């Protein structure tokens, strides 16, 4: 017995639907793979940022400890000739001022270079 036109059309539609479902499943697999890659990349960025934050916190802690341990100039009796009592700014003061003025390369300069860059030497 021959199939009617309606049965043929239904079979054809069913085949097309099966193909569409297979295409959709493949697209979802690709999307999931891409999403996983993006999530992995974000996780790596987060891990890197966490390491940077940890380093920054440790540097801040170390700086605070050094500031706490530092004795006032003149009280140490070192005779270095620098500091607030002598009128000659300290290296740290010069670096802070250079940073505030936006002088490039200040972090690599020594005290004499900082004084010159700031127009004080």
Secondary structure, DSSP 8 states (H G I E B T S, - for coil): ----HHHHHHHHHHHHHHHHHHHHHHHHHHHHHHHHHHHHHHHHHHHHHHHHHHHHHHHHHHHHHHHHH---TTTS------BTTTTB--HHHHHHHHHHHT-TTGGG--HHHHHHHTT--
